[in-house]
Amino acid sequence: MSTATATEKKTQFEKPRLSADPMYVLIREGRVEEFNRRLLRARDAMDRAYAEPLDVRAVAAVAYISEAHFIRSFRAVFGETPHRYLQRRRVERSMFLLRETDRSVTDICFDVGFSSRGTFVRTFREIIGETPSGYRVGNGPMVAPNCYQMWATRPVVAAGVAQRSSSFGDAPAATAS
């Protein structure tokens, strides 16, 4: 019979600590902000290359962590897996292209990074609630609000010409005597 105490038995069966993992060290030392910054850098890399196939290993390398830890951490911080995040970004980009261009759904599908039209339509319907063709019919190009249109078309005063502004609510100008 072993004479090991209860605490010794407990430590015999515990999982080894991940103290060698640099992210574990960052979190343990209270440097969560640096960890989140690395995840943001990885997410930005995904945003820049949204049309390319997802390479989790390369994106995880941007954050300086392993693939599995990257996927778990990404989901914990952003609320969705890297794959789902990339699909959503691709659908957002395709929504813009469907509204603003007359290109075919198939062309848009391949341009935003989907490898098949069927996957694109299924994913689009899951995220948006309607097919890409139905979305295009119901949503035309976005129009700027009227106040922006008026600002953009306002005449510009020529250089050197004094502009008279409205005096509504202002005190009368004092004359120099």
SELODO-769841 format. One line per field, with one value per residue: y, z, x of N, C-alpha, C in turn; residue in one letter. Coordinates in nm, 2 decimals. Atoms other than C-alpha are relative to their C-alpha. Layout:
SELODO-769841
n_v = [Y, ...] .
n_w = [Z, ...] .
n_u = [X, ...] .
ca_v = [Y, ...] .
ca_w = [Z, ...] .
ca_u = [X, ...] .
c_v = [Y, ...] .
c_w = [Z, ...] .
c_u = [X, ...] .
rest = [A, ...] .
end
This chain:
SELODO-769841
n_v = [-0.12, -0.12, -0.09, -0.14, -0.08, -0.03, -0.11, 0.06, 0.08, -0.09, -0.06, 0.11, 0.02, -0.12, -0.02, -0.08, -0.14, -0.05, -0.12, -0.03, -0.07, -0.14, -0.07, 0.03, -0.09, -0.13, 0.00, 0.02, -0.12, -0.11, -0.08, 0.04, -0.10, 0.04, 0.12, -0.05, -0.08, 0.10, 0.05, -0.10, 0.00, 0.11, -0.03, -0.10, 0.07, 0.07, -0.10, -0.04, 0.11, 0.07, 0.07, 0.12, 0.11, -0.02, 0.09, -0.02, 0.00, -0.13, -0.11, 0.02, -0.04, -0.14, -0.02, 0.07, 0.11, 0.12, -0.01, 0.04, -0.10, -0.12, 0.02, -0.01, -0.14, -0.09, 0.02, -0.06, -0.15, -0.06, 0.07, 0.09, 0.06, -0.07, 0.04, -0.07, -0.14, -0.02, 0.02, -0.11, -0.12, 0.02, -0.03, -0.15, -0.05, 0.04, -0.08, -0.12, 0.02, 0.03, -0.13, -0.11, 0.04, 0.09, 0.13, 0.12, 0.06, 0.09, -0.08, -0.05, 0.12, 0.03, -0.11, -0.02, 0.11, 0.13, 0.09, 0.05, -0.08, 0.06, -0.04, -0.14, -0.03, 0.05, -0.09, -0.13, 0.01, 0.02, -0.12, -0.12, 0.05, 0.01, 0.04, -0.12, -0.06, -0.06, -0.12, -0.10, -0.05, -0.08, -0.10, -0.07, -0.07, -0.09, -0.14, -0.09, -0.09, -0.13, -0.11, 0.02, -0.04, -0.15, -0.04, 0.03, -0.08, -0.14, -0.07, -0.04, -0.14, -0.02, -0.06, -0.14, -0.07, 0.01, 0.07, -0.05, 0.11, -0.04, -0.08, 0.05, 0.03, -0.06, -0.14, -0.08, -0.02, -0.14, -0.08, -0.08, -0.14] .
n_w = [0.00, 0.01, -0.11, 0.06, -0.06, 0.09, 0.10, 0.09, 0.10, 0.08, 0.10, 0.09, 0.10, 0.07, 0.13, -0.01, 0.03, 0.13, -0.02, 0.11, 0.10, -0.02, -0.02, -0.14, -0.08, 0.01, -0.07, -0.14, -0.05, 0.01, 0.13, 0.09, 0.11, 0.10, 0.06, 0.09, 0.11, 0.10, 0.07, 0.09, 0.11, 0.08, 0.07, 0.11, 0.11, 0.07, 0.07, 0.12, 0.10, -0.01, 0.12, 0.01, -0.09, -0.14, -0.05, -0.15, -0.05, 0.03, -0.08, -0.14, -0.01, -0.02, -0.15, -0.07, -0.08, 0.08, 0.07, -0.09, -0.10, 0.08, 0.03, -0.13, -0.05, 0.09, -0.03, -0.13, 0.01, 0.10, 0.00, 0.11, 0.04, 0.11, 0.13, 0.01, 0.01, 0.14, 0.08, -0.02, 0.07, 0.14, 0.03, -0.01, 0.12, 0.11, 0.00, 0.07, 0.15, 0.06, 0.00, 0.08, 0.13, 0.07, 0.02, -0.03, -0.13, 0.01, 0.00, -0.14, -0.09, 0.01, -0.03, -0.15, -0.07, -0.01, 0.10, 0.07, -0.01, -0.10, -0.13, -0.01, -0.01, -0.13, -0.10, 0.01, -0.05, -0.15, -0.06, 0.04, 0.00, 0.13, 0.10, 0.06, 0.11, -0.06, -0.06, 0.10, 0.05, -0.11, -0.05, 0.10, -0.05, -0.12, 0.03, -0.12, -0.05, 0.07, -0.06, 0.06, 0.14, 0.01, -0.04, 0.11, 0.12, -0.04, 0.08, -0.07, 0.02, 0.07, -0.09, -0.01, 0.00, -0.13, -0.01, -0.10, -0.07, -0.06, -0.12, -0.09, -0.13, -0.04, -0.04, 0.12, 0.00, -0.05, 0.10, -0.05, 0.01] .
n_u = [0.08, -0.08, 0.02, 0.01, 0.11, 0.11, -0.04, -0.09, 0.08, 0.07, -0.09, -0.04, 0.09, 0.03, -0.06, -0.11, 0.02, -0.04, -0.08, -0.09, 0.08, -0.02, 0.13, 0.04, -0.08, 0.06, 0.12, -0.03, -0.06, 0.09, -0.02, 0.10, 0.01, -0.09, 0.05, 0.10, -0.06, -0.05, 0.12, 0.04, -0.09, 0.04, 0.13, -0.02, -0.06, 0.11, 0.08, -0.08, -0.01, 0.12, 0.04, -0.09, 0.04, -0.05, -0.11, 0.00, -0.14, -0.06, 0.06, -0.05, -0.14, 0.00, 0.02, -0.11, 0.05, 0.03, 0.13, 0.11, 0.02, 0.05, 0.14, 0.07, -0.02, 0.08, 0.14, 0.03, -0.01, 0.08, 0.13, 0.02, -0.12, -0.06, 0.06, 0.13, -0.03, -0.04, 0.12, 0.09, -0.07, 0.02, 0.14, 0.02, -0.06, 0.09, 0.12, -0.04, -0.01, 0.13, 0.08, -0.06, -0.05, 0.09, -0.08, 0.08, -0.01, -0.11, -0.12, -0.01, -0.03, -0.14, -0.08, -0.01, -0.08, 0.07, -0.04, 0.12, 0.12, 0.09, -0.04, 0.02, 0.14, 0.04, -0.06, 0.07, 0.14, -0.01, -0.04, 0.08, 0.14, 0.05, -0.10, -0.07, 0.09, 0.11, -0.06, -0.03, 0.12, 0.06, -0.09, -0.07, -0.12, 0.03, 0.00, -0.05, 0.10, 0.02, -0.09, -0.13, 0.01, 0.00, -0.14, -0.09, 0.03, 0.00, -0.10, -0.12, -0.03, -0.13, -0.11, -0.02, 0.13, 0.06, 0.13, 0.09, 0.07, 0.13, -0.02, 0.11, -0.03, -0.13, 0.01, -0.04, -0.15, -0.04, -0.07, -0.12, 0.02] .
ca_v = [0.00, 0.34, 0.60, 0.90, 1.17, 1.29, 1.60, 1.38, 1.15, 1.45, 1.59, 1.24, 1.25, 1.62, 1.72, 1.88, 2.26, 2.44, 2.68, 2.64, 2.78, 3.15, 3.25, 3.07, 3.27, 3.59, 3.51, 3.39, 3.71, 3.92, 4.04, 3.96, 4.28, 4.16, 3.83, 4.00, 4.23, 3.92, 3.78, 4.11, 4.10, 3.76, 3.87, 4.17, 3.93, 3.73, 4.04, 4.14, 3.80, 3.71, 3.59, 3.33, 2.99, 2.99, 2.85, 2.82, 2.74, 3.06, 3.28, 3.12, 3.19, 3.56, 3.54, 3.33, 3.04, 2.68, 2.61, 2.44, 2.71, 2.98, 2.83, 2.80, 3.15, 3.31, 3.16, 3.27, 3.63, 3.69, 3.45, 3.25, 3.02, 3.16, 2.96, 3.11, 3.46, 3.43, 3.30, 3.59, 3.85, 3.69, 3.71, 4.08, 4.15, 3.96, 4.16, 4.48, 4.34, 4.21, 4.56, 4.77, 4.56, 4.37, 4.08, 3.73, 3.55, 3.29, 3.55, 3.71, 3.37, 3.30, 3.65, 3.66, 3.32, 3.05, 2.74, 2.64, 2.82, 2.57, 2.64, 3.01, 3.01, 2.78, 3.00, 3.32, 3.19, 3.07, 3.41, 3.66, 3.45, 3.47, 3.36, 3.59, 3.64, 3.72, 3.97, 4.14, 4.18, 4.33, 4.55, 4.81, 5.03, 5.22, 5.59, 5.85, 6.04, 6.37, 6.58, 6.42, 6.47, 6.84, 6.88, 6.72, 6.93, 7.26, 7.53, 7.62, 7.99, 8.11, 8.20, 8.55, 8.63, 8.71, 8.49, 8.64, 8.41, 8.42, 8.67, 8.48, 8.48, 8.68, 9.02, 9.30, 9.36, 9.66, 9.93, 10.09, 10.46] .
ca_w = [0.00, -0.09, 0.18, -0.05, 0.10, -0.05, -0.21, -0.36, -0.52, -0.65, -0.83, -0.98, -1.19, -1.29, -1.64, -1.70, -1.70, -2.03, -1.90, -2.21, -2.43, -2.48, -2.49, -2.16, -2.01, -2.14, -2.00, -1.67, -1.63, -1.69, -2.04, -2.20, -2.40, -2.58, -2.65, -2.79, -3.00, -3.16, -3.24, -3.39, -3.61, -3.73, -3.80, -4.00, -4.20, -4.28, -4.38, -4.62, -4.79, -4.77, -5.13, -5.07, -4.92, -4.54, -4.42, -4.04, -3.99, -4.16, -3.98, -3.64, -3.72, -3.74, -3.38, -3.28, -3.15, -3.25, -3.48, -3.22, -2.96, -3.23, -3.32, -2.95, -2.86, -3.17, -3.09, -2.73, -2.82, -3.13, -3.08, -3.39, -3.55, -3.80, -4.08, -4.00, -3.96, -4.31, -4.46, -4.31, -4.45, -4.79, -4.78, -4.67, -4.97, -5.20, -5.08, -5.19, -5.53, -5.58, -5.50, -5.69, -6.00, -6.27, -6.26, -6.25, -5.92, -6.03, -6.10, -5.76, -5.59, -5.72, -5.68, -5.30, -5.24, -5.26, -5.45, -5.56, -5.64, -5.43, -5.12, -5.18, -5.22, -4.91, -4.70, -4.82, -4.74, -4.39, -4.31, -4.49, -4.51, -4.88, -5.20, -5.37, -5.67, -5.44, -5.25, -5.57, -5.68, -5.34, -5.28, -5.53, -5.51, -5.18, -5.21, -4.99, -4.76, -4.89, -4.65, -4.80, -5.16, -5.09, -4.92, -5.22, -5.48, -5.29, -5.51, -5.41, -5.36, -5.59, -5.42, -5.31, -5.32, -4.99, -4.89, -4.71, -4.45, -4.30, -4.02, -3.87, -3.50, -3.50, -3.35, -3.61, -3.72, -3.55, -3.79, -3.75, -3.68] .
ca_u = [0.00, 0.13, 0.18, 0.11, -0.11, -0.43, -0.26, 0.01, -0.25, -0.44, -0.13, -0.05, -0.36, -0.38, -0.32, 0.01, 0.01, 0.05, 0.31, 0.52, 0.24, 0.32, -0.05, -0.11, 0.17, 0.02, -0.32, -0.18, 0.02, -0.28, -0.18, -0.51, -0.50, -0.19, -0.35, -0.66, -0.45, -0.29, -0.63, -0.73, -0.42, -0.52, -0.88, -0.75, -0.53, -0.85, -1.03, -0.75, -0.75, -1.12, -1.14, -0.85, -0.91, -0.88, -0.55, -0.60, -0.23, -0.12, -0.37, -0.28, 0.08, -0.01, -0.13, 0.17, -0.04, -0.13, -0.42, -0.64, -0.58, -0.64, -0.98, -1.09, -0.96, -1.12, -1.45, -1.43, -1.34, -1.54, -1.83, -1.79, -1.53, -1.27, -1.44, -1.79, -1.64, -1.48, -1.81, -2.00, -1.74, -1.77, -2.15, -2.13, -1.90, -2.13, -2.43, -2.25, -2.17, -2.52, -2.67, -2.42, -2.32, -2.50, -2.25, -2.39, -2.44, -2.19, -1.92, -1.98, -1.97, -1.62, -1.49, -1.57, -1.39, -1.66, -1.56, -1.91, -2.23, -2.43, -2.23, -2.25, -2.63, -2.68, -2.45, -2.61, -2.96, -2.84, -2.70, -2.93, -3.25, -3.30, -3.12, -2.87, -3.11, -3.39, -3.17, -3.07, -3.43, -3.54, -3.24, -3.12, -2.81, -2.78, -2.85, -2.68, -2.91, -3.05, -2.84, -2.52, -2.64, -2.71, -2.37, -2.20, -2.38, -2.36, -2.19, -1.84, -1.75, -1.47, -1.14, -1.11, -1.48, -1.64, -1.93, -2.22, -2.36, -2.70, -2.74, -3.04, -3.01, -2.68, -2.63, -2.60, -2.24, -2.07, -1.96, -1.62, -1.64] .
c_v = [0.12, 0.10, 0.14, 0.06, 0.03, 0.11, -0.06, -0.08, 0.09, 0.05, -0.11, 0.00, 0.13, 0.01, 0.09, 0.15, 0.04, 0.12, 0.03, 0.07, 0.15, 0.08, -0.03, 0.09, 0.14, 0.02, -0.01, 0.13, 0.12, 0.09, -0.04, 0.09, -0.03, -0.12, 0.04, 0.08, -0.10, -0.06, 0.10, 0.01, -0.11, 0.02, 0.10, -0.07, -0.08, 0.09, 0.05, -0.11, -0.09, -0.09, -0.13, -0.11, 0.02, -0.10, 0.03, 0.01, 0.14, 0.11, -0.02, 0.04, 0.15, 0.04, -0.07, -0.11, -0.12, 0.01, -0.03, 0.11, 0.13, -0.01, 0.02, 0.14, 0.09, -0.01, 0.06, 0.15, 0.06, -0.06, -0.09, -0.06, 0.08, -0.03, 0.08, 0.15, 0.03, -0.01, 0.13, 0.13, -0.02, 0.03, 0.15, 0.06, -0.03, 0.08, 0.14, -0.01, -0.03, 0.13, 0.09, -0.04, -0.08, -0.13, -0.12, -0.05, -0.09, 0.07, 0.05, -0.11, -0.03, 0.11, 0.02, -0.12, -0.13, -0.09, -0.06, 0.09, -0.05, 0.04, 0.15, 0.03, -0.05, 0.09, 0.13, -0.01, -0.02, 0.14, 0.12, -0.04, 0.00, -0.03, 0.13, 0.07, 0.07, 0.13, 0.11, 0.07, 0.10, 0.12, 0.07, 0.07, 0.09, 0.15, 0.07, 0.08, 0.13, 0.10, -0.02, 0.04, 0.15, 0.06, -0.01, 0.09, 0.15, 0.08, 0.05, 0.15, 0.01, 0.06, 0.15, 0.08, -0.02, -0.06, 0.06, -0.11, 0.06, 0.07, -0.04, -0.03, 0.07, 0.15, 0.08, 0.03, 0.15, 0.07, 0.07, 0.14, 0.07] .
c_w = [0.00, 0.12, -0.05, 0.07, -0.10, -0.10, -0.10, -0.11, -0.10, -0.11, -0.10, -0.12, -0.07, -0.13, 0.01, -0.04, -0.14, 0.01, -0.11, -0.11, 0.03, 0.03, 0.15, 0.10, 0.00, 0.08, 0.15, 0.06, -0.01, -0.12, -0.10, -0.12, -0.11, -0.08, -0.10, -0.12, -0.11, -0.08, -0.10, -0.13, -0.09, -0.07, -0.11, -0.12, -0.08, -0.08, -0.13, -0.11, 0.00, -0.12, -0.02, 0.09, 0.14, 0.03, 0.15, 0.05, -0.02, 0.08, 0.15, 0.02, 0.02, 0.14, 0.09, 0.10, -0.09, -0.06, 0.09, 0.10, -0.07, -0.02, 0.13, 0.05, -0.09, 0.03, 0.13, 0.00, -0.09, -0.01, -0.11, -0.05, -0.11, -0.13, -0.01, -0.02, -0.15, -0.09, 0.01, -0.07, -0.15, -0.04, 0.00, -0.13, -0.12, 0.00, -0.07, -0.15, -0.06, -0.01, -0.11, -0.14, -0.07, -0.04, 0.04, 0.14, 0.01, 0.01, 0.14, 0.10, 0.00, 0.04, 0.15, 0.07, 0.01, -0.11, -0.08, 0.02, 0.10, 0.14, 0.03, 0.03, 0.14, 0.11, 0.01, 0.06, 0.15, 0.07, -0.02, 0.01, -0.13, -0.10, -0.05, -0.11, 0.07, 0.07, -0.10, -0.05, 0.10, 0.05, -0.12, 0.06, 0.12, -0.05, 0.12, 0.05, -0.06, 0.05, -0.06, -0.15, -0.01, 0.04, -0.12, -0.12, 0.03, -0.08, 0.09, -0.04, -0.06, 0.10, -0.01, 0.00, 0.14, 0.00, 0.11, 0.06, 0.05, 0.13, 0.10, 0.14, 0.05, 0.03, -0.13, 0.01, 0.04, -0.11, 0.06, -0.02, 0.01] .
c_u = [0.09, -0.03, -0.02, -0.12, -0.10, 0.05, 0.10, -0.07, -0.07, 0.10, 0.05, -0.09, -0.05, 0.06, 0.12, -0.04, 0.06, 0.09, 0.10, -0.07, 0.01, -0.13, -0.05, 0.08, -0.05, -0.13, 0.02, 0.06, -0.09, 0.01, -0.10, -0.01, 0.10, -0.05, -0.12, 0.05, 0.06, -0.11, -0.06, 0.09, -0.03, -0.13, 0.02, 0.07, -0.11, -0.08, 0.07, -0.01, -0.13, -0.03, 0.09, -0.05, 0.06, 0.11, 0.02, 0.14, 0.07, -0.06, 0.04, 0.14, 0.01, -0.02, 0.10, -0.06, -0.03, -0.14, -0.12, -0.03, -0.05, -0.15, -0.08, 0.00, -0.08, -0.14, -0.04, 0.00, -0.10, -0.14, -0.03, 0.14, 0.07, -0.07, -0.14, 0.02, 0.03, -0.12, -0.09, 0.06, -0.02, -0.14, -0.02, 0.06, -0.09, -0.13, 0.03, 0.00, -0.13, -0.08, 0.06, 0.05, -0.11, 0.07, -0.09, 0.03, 0.12, 0.14, 0.03, 0.04, 0.15, 0.09, 0.01, 0.07, -0.08, 0.05, -0.11, -0.12, -0.10, 0.03, -0.02, -0.15, -0.05, 0.05, -0.07, -0.14, 0.01, 0.02, -0.10, -0.15, -0.07, 0.11, 0.07, -0.08, -0.11, 0.04, 0.02, -0.13, -0.06, 0.09, 0.08, 0.12, -0.03, 0.02, 0.04, -0.12, -0.01, 0.10, 0.14, 0.00, 0.00, 0.13, 0.09, -0.02, -0.01, 0.11, 0.12, 0.03, 0.14, 0.10, 0.00, -0.13, -0.06, -0.13, -0.08, -0.08, -0.13, 0.02, -0.12, 0.05, 0.13, -0.03, 0.05, 0.15, 0.03, 0.07, 0.11, -0.02, 0.13] .
rest = [M, S, T, A, T, A, T, E, K, K, T, Q, F, E, K, P, R, L, S, A, D, P, M, Y, V, L, I, R, E, G, R, V, E, E, F, N, R, R, L, L, R, A, R, D, A, M, D, R, A, Y, A, E, P, L, D, V, R, A, V, A, A, V, A, Y, I, S, E, A, H, F, I, R, S, F, R, A, V, F, G, E, T, P, H, R, Y, L, Q, R, R, R, V, E, R, S, M, F, L, L, R, E, T, D, R, S, V, T, D, I, C, F, D, V, G, F, S, S, R, G, T, F, V, R, T, F, R, E, I, I, G, E, T, P, S, G, Y, R, V, G, N, G, P, M, V, A, P, N, C, Y, Q, M, W, A, T, R, P, V, V, A, A, G, V, A, Q, R, S, S, S, F, G, D, A, P, A, A, T, A, S] .
end
